[in-house]
Amino acid sequence: MKHPCLVKYVDDSFMLSSDLLSNTVEAFSRTAVFAATLNNSVAFALD
């Protein structure tokens, strides 16, 4: 039989790390979009 506290701890840790992962991915994609937009603006301005 598993200890309920331990199970909850592992479960919470898993939830936390998956949240962290999705936040990191979201931040990366936002940064990529921002960089692409900036790049296009600069290219447009220099054209």
Secondary structure by P-SEA (a helix, b strand, c coil): cccaaaaaaaaaaaaaaaaaaaaaaaaaaaaaaaaaaaaaaaaaaac
